[in-house]
Amino acid sequence: MNIEELEQWFKTVELPTAPLLLNPSTQINDVQLFLDSHFYPLKLGPINKINQPLLDRLLDFKLLIESNL
C-alpha cells in the first residue's frame, strides 16, 4: 500500500474519537492533526530512516482501526 492509497483509506473509514492510545508511549489527542502531521512529510519525499517511524505509526493506527471495526 503506497502513501496515496493509505491516505485515501483514512479518508473513507470512520475515524475513532480522541484521545486514544496508539501504543503505550503514543497518545493521539487530535486524530486529524495526527494524520496531517504524518502524511505531510511522507508526501514530500521518499521513505527513509527519518520518516519511516511516521509510516509505521500510520500503519499501526490503521491496524488499530481495523481491529475495532
Beta strands, then each sheet from edge to edge (+ up, - down):
strand 1: 20-23
strand 2: 26-28
sheet 1: 1+ 2-
end
